[in-house]
Amino acid sequence: MTIKLYCFGESGHSYKAALALELSGLAWEPVKVDFFAGETRGEDFRANVNEMGEAPVLVDGDTTLTQSAVIQDYISEKSGKHGGQNATERREILRWQFWDNHKLSAVAGVTRFLMHLIPADKQPKEVIAFNQSRLTGAYDVLNTHLEGRDWIVGDSLTNADMTCCGYLFYPENFGFDRADWPNMDRWLTNISETPGWKHPYDLMPGRPSDRA
């Protein structure tokens, strides 16, 4: 049975799940969520897809899952890939997933949205500047951790990597310059050189140019 992933190209959280699926070898297909037309806020989506009104959502037969880290964990259980080599690594992966969702992706996603996905006259400049200062701290933590490491956990690609890179491949600038963070730059190259890797706009339907 083909797994369905409700997602859209502009969503870094969707990308975490889509990339995990793509590199798992499991059969899957994207189902476009028209976020910018308000689909996730509609009664039908909340009643039948995700009561939280968010993407991504994975549907595999009778199994429906939300939240990217939960989806990634399920994909690892099913495919045997990217979930760590032992219990210690799995807990360390979870540690970085929780950190990312609080310190990195949550802030990066909001900052990118405020800078690129709403009209310029409605952009809260002080909020953007504050978020960028918080992101600098997060980049420093990850860049320092990656000193002498190819991957965040262990000696191969894991869900920790596919979580923390969620927004870092997007072309819309939100204050992250890879050249300023050499260890992260090297790490992102490792990810993009992984066989089967795809850019978020090539992996999922939907991109800003569709609304231009």
N, C-alpha and C positions, 0 to 999 in steps of 0.2 A: 504494500500500500504506500502511495506517495504522501509524504508529509507535506502539509500546507503551512506556510508561514505568512501571516498577515503582517505586512510591513510597508514601508515606503522609503524611497532612496535617500531622502533628506534626514532620516532618523538614524543617528549614531547608535542608539540602543537597538534598533532593528538590525543594524549592520553587525553587531556583536553576534546575534543569533544566526543571521544569514551566513556570515563567514564560517561560523562553527559548522553549520549544515553543509556548506559547500566543500569544506575540507574533511568532512567526516566520511564521505563516500556514500552516505545515505541518499535515497531518492527523495527529492523535495521540489516544491514549486512555490514561487511567491504569489501572494494574493494582495493586490495593491489596495492600500488604505488611503482614501482621499482625505487626508488630514486637513488640508487647507480649505476644503469645502465643508469642514465641520463633521465629517463622518464619525470620528471617535466620540463626539459630544452628542450624537443622536441616540434616541431611545432604542432603535433597533440594534445598533452596535453594542450598547451597554447591556441590553437584555440577552443578546444571542452570541456575542463574541467575547467581550471583556467588560465586566461591571465597573472596572476601574477607569474605563475610557482611555486606554493606552494601547500602543503597539510597541513591541511585537507580541503576537499571539501565535503559539504553535498548536496545530491540530493534527493529531496522529490517531486516526480511528476514533475510539471513545475517549482518548486522552486529550485534554485541552490544558495548556499551560501558559501562564503569563510571567513577566519579569525575565529579563535576558539571562541573568545568572542561573535561574531555575531551568530555563530552556537549555542553556549550555550544559548543565549537569545532566539533564535527561538525554541529550544527544550523546554525551560521553558514555553514559550507561548503556545506551543502545548500540553504539559503534565501537566502544572500547578505545576511543582515541581522546587525547587532549585533557584527560581528567586527572593526570598525575600517576606516578608509578606506585604509590603506596598511600597509606592514610595520612602520613605526615605531609606529603606533597599536596594531597587533596585539601587539607586544612589550610595550607599556605596559599593555595589558589583561591580559596574562599576569602581569606584575609585580604588579598589584593582586590578581589571583586567587590567586597564591601567598601574598601577604601576608595576604589575608583568611583563607585556609585555615590559616594558622599563628597569626595574631594576633587575629583577630576571630571568625569563625564557629566555629572549633574551640573557643574558650573560651566564647563565648556559648551554643553548643549544650549543652555540658557543664553550665554554670551553670544554665541554664533547666531541664535535666533534673533536676539535684540539688535545685532549689527547688520543682519542681511535679510531677514525674513519678515520684517515689518517696515513700514514707511519711515524714511529718514527723519521726518519731523516728529515722529513719535518715539524715537530712540532715547532712552534715559541715559545720558552720557555719564552721570556720576555712578549709576549702577554698573554700567559697563566697565568703568575704570576700577571700581571696587572689585568686581569679579575677576578682572585681569590680574589684579594684585594677588588675589587668592590663588589663581591658576599658576602664577609664578612660583608660589610656594609648593604647589603640587608637582610641577615640572621638576623642581629641585629635588624633591624626595625621590621621584622615579629615576631621574638622571643619575643621582648618587647611587641608588640601588643597582643600577645597570653597569656600574664601573666594573670591568673585568668579567661581565656576564653577557652571554648571547640572548638569554631568555629570562623572564622574570622569575620563574620557578623551574628548578631542575635544568636538564640539558637539552630540552626540546620544546617546541611550541606547545603551549597549554591554553586553557580557557583564561588564565590570568592575562596572557598576551592579547588574546582576541577581545577581552573586555577593555583593557586599558588603552588599546589603540582605537577605540570606537569612533572618536571624533577627529583623530589626528591625521587621517588621510584626506579629509575634505579640503577642497580648493579654496573655499571661502575663508578669508583671514579673520581670525578672532583673537589675534595676539600671540599665536604660537608660530615661531620660526625655528624650524628644525636645526638650522645652522647654529643657533644659540645653545643647543643642548646636544652635544656630540654623541653621548652614549645613547640617548633616545633616537637620534638620527640613525645610528648604526643598527639599533634594535628594529626600527621601523623598516629599514632595508631588509633585514633578515626576514621579517614577516612578508613583505611584498615579493621576496624572491622564493617564498615557499611554493612548491608546485600546486597549482590550482587556485592561488590567490587571485582575487578580483577586487577592483576598486568599488566602493559602495554604489556609485552611479551605474556601474556595469553589472552589478549583482542583483539590484532591486529596481523595480519600476518607480519612476518619479524623480525629477530633478528641477532645480529652480528655473531652468530655461523653458520648461513646459508651461510655466505661468507668465513668462515674459510677454 
